[in-house]
Amino acid sequence: MDEQRRIVCVELERLANESKKQFESSASKREREDLLKQRDSALREAHLWRSGLAKARERVVILEAAIVRAEERAKVAEADAGSKIKEAMEKELASVKDREELLAYVNALQAQAKSYDQSLASKPGFALRF
């Protein structure tokens, strides 16, 4: 009976050890599964961040291109405005010159008319009639 008891005890101990190993194995499997899930979740989150960052970079490139185009349009508008101002000043100078020439011509005509009137008035028997 002692021999059978010892065999049963050894068998029980072996079964207990095997059960303990299986339990530890299943516990480590659960831990491993949990860790794998955490890793997968972290990888998904990292992928989302990378995607968001890529989209933000694309938007930055698009906005920088828009800024460059706006600056180019501003330079063109500035140059155009400068040429229009220069053209307007040239027209104004030409207009002032034309006005001065016309005023000089009118003054010359008035002087000529006055001289003509005086020469007619100095002739005896001639009167101006209006």
C-alpha positions, 0 to 999 in steps of 0.5 A: 500500500505504501508503494501504491501511495507513493506512486499515487503521490508521485502521479499527483505531484506530476499532475500538479506540476503539469497543471501548474505548467499548463496554467503558467503557459495559458497565463503567459499566452494571455499576457502575450495576447494582451501584449500583442493587442497593445502592440497592434493598437500602438501600431495602428495609432502610429499609422494614424499619426503618420497619416495625419502628419502626411496630410498636414505636410501636403496642406503645408506644401499647398499653402506655401504654393498659394503664398508664392502665387499670391506674392507673384501676383502682388509683384505683378500688380505692383509693377503694373501700378507703377507703370500706370502711375508713370504713364499717368504722370507723363500724361499729366506733364503732357497735358500741362505742357499742352495747356501752357502752349495753348495759353501762350497761343491764346495770349499771342492771339489776344495780343495780335487782336489787340494790336489789330484793334489798335491799328484799326482804331488809329485809322481815321474814320473807322469805327468798330461795330459789334 
